[in-house]
Amino acid sequence: MPMVELFHTPDPVLLSAVKAALAEADIPAVEFDGPINDMYGGLFPRRLMILDDDLAAARMIVHSLCPECLT
């Protein structure tokens, strides 16, 4: 099953909050680009990837936490 990018951010606190909310809703998520972000001091955003089938539900969760994160 393909994975898609839910959103990206350089903010580790926001990313943690979204990951926790997704976990509470039983939506698995995988963080990409963490090591490169750490290596270059936050210049690269971290991407949160989810299964394509979970996209609609996950977008609603992200929108409730951070409406401006989804453009």
N, C-alpha and C positions, 0 to 999 in steps of 0.2 A: 504494500500500500504506500503510495507516495506521500512524502512530507512536504509541507508548504510553510513559508515564513508567515508567522502571525503578525509580528512587528519587530522592530529593532530599536535599541536605545543604548546610550552609553551609561545610563543611570542604573547602577547595580541594586539600589533600593527598590526602584520601580519594578525592575525585572524580578526581584525576589517576591514582591507582593503579587505580581501577576502569576508567577509560578505556583505560589501557595494557593491562590484562588482557583487556578486550573486543577491543581491536585485535589482540592476539596470537591470539585465537580467531577472527579475521576476522568479528567482529560490529560493524557500523558503529553509531556512537553520535553523537548531537548534544547539545551542552550548551545549555540554555535558561536565561535569566535572569541570565547573567553580568554584563552591564552594569548592571542594576538593583542587583545584589548589590554591585558595586564602588562604585556611586554612593552607596549608603546604608550603607556600612561593614559589610557582612555581615549586615544585618538580614533579608534575603530569601534563602532557600535557592536553590541552583542545581539545576535539574532535568536529569537525564540521560534522554534520549529514545532509544528504539530501535524498530526495526520490530517489529510485532506477532508476526511469525513467529519472531523470535529471542528472545522473552520467556523461555521455559523455560530455554534454555541460559544466557542472560544472568543470570537469577536464581540459577542454581547458582554462577556465577562470583562474583557479589556476595556470596552467602551464604558462600562460602569465604574471602572477604577480610574481611567484616564481617557476621557473623550477625545482629547487632542492627539493621542497616540496613533489613532487610525485615521488616515487621510484618504 
